[in-house]
Amino acid sequence: MKKPFVYGELAEKENFVDRADDRKRLKTFLANGINVMLISPRRWGKSSLVRQSMEELKEENSLVRVCYIDAFSITSTSDFLNAFASAVIEGTSSTIEKRFEDIKKFIHVITPSVTIKDSVNNSFSLDLKIRPIEHDAQEILRLPETIAQAKGLQVIVCIDEFQQLATLPEWKSLEGKMRSEWQLQHNTTYCLYGSKRHMMMDIFGNANNPFYRFGQVLFLEKIAKEYWIPYIVDGFAKTGKSISEELAGRICDTVKCHSWYVQQFSFFVWSNTDIAVTEEIFMEQLQMLIDTNAPMFMSDSENLTSAQIGMLAAISNGETKLNSKAVVERYRLSNQQTITRNKRRLCELDIVEQQDDHFAFVDAVYELWFRQQYHRYLY
């Protein structure tokens, strides 16, 4: 029996839920040469949205080629340039043979070695043996435009977790080179997306940085409950099981329509249901959801100070005036300078975010776990 709910992998085809407006908007910008910086918290479905949108765009325009790079584990400029060149060659050439031809044709100043990673899918990687010479980097950063012009293509380069590049020791130099090369390209468009909002906004929203006004900044919203409920109900029905719209709606409400958790929670409930979902099954699997994700939450929390824990308790209790004397004393938030610093730090860690006049947890299940772990702070 094929599982009707997926998480931990890209949501595709029947597992991709709605986002019609987001797909249309993303395709419109990128197809018309507008660079996009897409920002949302972790596991909200950025990567799935980009993949689905780009697959649609390729079907709509046969000249479009898409290159995907995941910057999450990149630790040096050389790593990035290798990954960038590999993705561009792979994305713009359909076979291993053509890729070897393109390497010889378009990469002149470097003699690369090539490793076949997956012969079935024609996947490969390059070791460009990058030297710390400026023209080497410039040639690689110019590569998608060079190929696009030579082949008459429209190339879209998608870089996931782009903000990780800002942690590289050579970032400032690399940042300047990327902007100076990419802003001159007319046949290549960039989709740069990431989950660290404060870092992404510093890169693209700070007038002192090279990428300021590089393109259109988009903030990804959650998928609305009205789309999730029929998806959940249909998922159960397709496998001979049932869940009421009321319980499907409670799944959405419990995790605040967080894409990853809707899929994960639905899967837990589905896999432990024989015929129909009951209240008992719902509550048991809610605890399973919290327990399964607990190691990640523990890791996120282990270095928090007591004042930061107190601030999270205040936020979880719905306190909006974190600087008031009563709240400061009740949750032991320390002095005003510490409160200001902790607000900023918890936002930088993507544990909380500011919403109008108050702060809220970014991760709904983290908040559920926090309330269980630190219930002594909540009264």
Solvent accessible surface area in square Angstrom, and as a share of the most:
residue,aa,sasa,rsa
1,M,167,0.75
2,K,147,0.62
3,K,83,0.35
4,P,14,0.09
5,F,0,0.00
6,V,11,0.07
7,Y,66,0.25
8,G,59,0.56
9,E,105,0.47
10,L,62,0.31
11,A,19,0.15
12,E,90,0.40
13,K,166,0.70
14,E,93,0.42
15,N,21,0.11
16,F,27,0.11
17,V,14,0.08
18,D,50,0.26
19,R,12,0.04
20,A,51,0.40
21,D,118,0.61
22,D,23,0.12
23,R,50,0.18
24,K,142,0.60
25,R,99,0.36
26,L,1,0.00
27,K,30,0.13
28,T,70,0.41
29,F,50,0.21
30,L,0,0.00
31,A,37,0.29
32,N,107,0.55
33,G,47,0.46
34,I,75,0.38
35,N,23,0.12
36,V,0,0.00
37,M,1,0.00
38,L,4,0.02
39,I,2,0.01
40,S,4,0.02
41,P,25,0.15
42,R,94,0.34
43,R,60,0.22
44,W,23,0.08
45,G,23,0.22
46,K,10,0.04
47,S,31,0.20
48,S,12,0.08
49,L,2,0.01
50,V,0,0.00
51,R,83,0.30
52,Q,38,0.17
53,S,0,0.00
54,M,0,0.00
55,E,76,0.34
56,E,34,0.15
57,L,8,0.04
58,K,71,0.30
59,E,150,0.67
60,E,115,0.52
61,N,54,0.28
62,S,90,0.58
63,L,97,0.48
64,V,2,0.01
65,R,78,0.29
66,V,10,0.06
67,C,1,0.01
68,Y,50,0.19
69,I,9,0.05
70,D,87,0.45
71,A,0,0.00
72,F,133,0.55
73,S,92,0.59
74,I,19,0.09
75,T,100,0.58
76,S,32,0.21
77,T,25,0.15
78,S,44,0.28
79,D,58,0.30
80,F,0,0.00
81,L,1,0.00
82,N,27,0.14
83,A,32,0.25
84,F,0,0.00
85,A,0,0.00
86,S,11,0.07
87,A,11,0.09
88,V,0,0.00
89,I,0,0.00
90,E,54,0.24
91,G,20,0.19
92,T,7,0.04
93,S,7,0.05
94,S,76,0.49
95,T,47,0.27
96,I,27,0.14
97,E,115,0.51
98,K,107,0.45
99,R,18,0.06
100,F,79,0.33
101,E,112,0.50
102,D,10,0.05
103,I,8,0.04
104,K,161,0.68
105,K,122,0.52
106,F,12,0.05
107,I,7,0.04
108,H,135,0.60
109,V,60,0.35
110,I,8,0.04
111,T,117,0.68
112,P,30,0.19
113,S,48,0.31
114,V,42,0.24
115,T,80,0.47
116,I,76,0.38
117,K,130,0.55
118,D,48,0.25
119,S,87,0.56
120,V,133,0.76
121,N,104,0.53
122,N,47,0.24
123,S,21,0.13
124,F,3,0.01
125,S,35,0.22
126,L,10,0.05
127,D,61,0.32
128,L,0,0.00
129,K,118,0.50
130,I,30,0.15
131,R,107,0.39
132,P,145,0.91
133,I,66,0.34
134,E,101,0.45
135,H,89,0.40
136,D,0,0.00
137,A,8,0.06
138,Q,46,0.21
139,E,24,0.11
140,I,0,0.00
141,L,0,0.00
142,R,103,0.37
143,L,1,0.00
144,P,0,0.00
145,E,11,0.05
146,T,50,0.29
147,I,0,0.00
148,A,1,0.01
149,Q,114,0.50
150,A,62,0.48
151,K,77,0.32
152,G,47,0.45
153,L,17,0.09
154,Q,36,0.16
155,V,0,0.00
156,I,0,0.00
157,V,0,0.00
158,C,0,0.00
159,I,0,0.00
160,D,23,0.12
161,E,31,0.14
162,F,0,0.00
163,Q,2,0.01
164,Q,37,0.17
165,L,0,0.00
166,A,30,0.23
167,T,87,0.50
168,L,10,0.05
169,P,123,0.77
170,E,74,0.33
171,W,17,0.06
172,K,130,0.55
173,S,62,0.40
174,L,3,0.02
175,E,1,0.00
176,G,29,0.28
177,K,41,0.17
178,M,0,0.00
179,R,47,0.17
180,S,49,0.31
181,E,16,0.07
182,W,4,0.01
183,Q,96,0.43
184,L,124,0.62
185,Q,18,0.08
186,H,162,0.72
187,N,53,0.27
188,T,8,0.05
189,T,3,0.02
190,Y,1,0.00
191,C,0,0.00
192,L,0,0.00
193,Y,6,0.02
194,G,0,0.00
195,S,4,0.03
196,K,55,0.23
197,R,123,0.45
198,H,70,0.31
199,M,43,0.19
200,M,0,0.00
201,M,67,0.30
202,D,73,0.38
203,I,6,0.03
204,F,5,0.02
205,G,38,0.36
206,N,49,0.25
207,A,71,0.55
208,N,138,0.71
209,N,20,0.10
210,P,50,0.32
211,F,0,0.00
212,Y,71,0.27
213,R,187,0.68
214,F,14,0.06
215,G,31,0.30
216,Q,70,0.31
217,V,38,0.22
218,L,11,0.05
219,F,74,0.31
220,L,7,0.03
221,E,116,0.52
222,K,70,0.30
223,I,13,0.07
224,A,44,0.34
225,K,75,0.32
226,E,122,0.55
227,Y,96,0.36
228,W,3,0.01
229,I,30,0.15
230,P,67,0.42
231,Y,35,0.13
232,I,0,0.00
233,V,39,0.22
234,D,78,0.40
235,G,3,0.03
236,F,0,0.00
237,A,64,0.50
238,K,142,0.60
239,T,24,0.14
240,G,68,0.65
241,K,30,0.13
242,S,56,0.36
243,I,11,0.06
244,S,59,0.38
245,E,119,0.53
246,E,106,0.47
247,L,15,0.07
248,A,0,0.00
249,G,4,0.04
250,R,71,0.26
251,I,0,0.00
252,C,0,0.00
253,D,78,0.41
254,T,32,0.18
255,V,0,0.00
256,K,99,0.42
257,C,18,0.11
258,H,6,0.03
259,S,15,0.10
260,W,58,0.20
261,Y,0,0.00
262,V,0,0.00
263,Q,10,0.04
264,Q,5,0.02
265,F,0,0.00
266,S,0,0.00
267,F,49,0.20
268,F,21,0.09
269,V,0,0.00
270,W,20,0.07
271,S,53,0.34
272,N,79,0.40
273,T,3,0.02
274,D,132,0.69
275,I,134,0.68
276,A,48,0.37
277,V,15,0.08
278,T,69,0.40
279,E,89,0.40
280,E,120,0.54
281,I,30,0.15
282,F,3,0.01
283,M,93,0.42
284,E,92,0.41
285,Q,12,0.05
286,L,25,0.13
287,Q,70,0.31
288,M,95,0.42
289,L,0,0.00
290,I,6,0.03
291,D,76,0.39
292,T,63,0.37
293,N,9,0.05
294,A,17,0.13
295,P,86,0.54
296,M,55,0.24
297,F,1,0.00
298,M,111,0.50
299,S,66,0.43
300,D,44,0.23
301,S,7,0.05
302,E,129,0.58
303,N,132,0.68
304,L,24,0.12
305,T,71,0.41
306,S,89,0.57
307,A,13,0.10
308,Q,16,0.07
309,I,12,0.06
310,G,0,0.00
311,M,1,0.00
312,L,0,0.00
313,A,0,0.00
314,A,0,0.00
315,I,13,0.07
316,S,14,0.09
317,N,48,0.25
318,G,55,0.53
319,E,37,0.17
320,T,74,0.43
321,K,146,0.62
322,L,6,0.03
323,N,64,0.33
324,S,38,0.24
325,K,156,0.66
326,A,73,0.57
327,V,11,0.07
328,V,24,0.14
329,E,110,0.49
330,R,90,0.33
331,Y,6,0.02
332,R,182,0.67
333,L,1,0.00
334,S,57,0.37
335,N,88,0.45
336,Q,90,0.40
337,Q,136,0.61
338,T,19,0.11
339,I,0,0.00
340,T,76,0.44
341,R,108,0.40
342,N,7,0.03
343,K,45,0.19
344,R,128,0.47
345,R,107,0.39
346,L,0,0.00
347,C,37,0.22
348,E,52,0.23
349,L,58,0.29
350,D,23,0.12
351,I,12,0.06
352,V,3,0.02
353,E,45,0.20
354,Q,115,0.51
355,Q,72,0.32
356,D,135,0.70
357,D,111,0.58
358,H,59,0.26
359,F,28,0.12
360,A,20,0.16
361,F,12,0.05
362,V,19,0.11
363,D,18,0.09
364,A,7,0.06
365,V,0,0.00
366,Y,8,0.03
367,E,26,0.12
368,L,50,0.25
369,W,10,0.04
370,F,0,0.00
371,R,92,0.33
372,Q,81,0.36
373,Q,89,0.40
374,Y,39,0.15
375,H,121,0.54
376,R,152,0.56
377,Y,50,0.19
378,L,26,0.13
379,Y,149,0.57
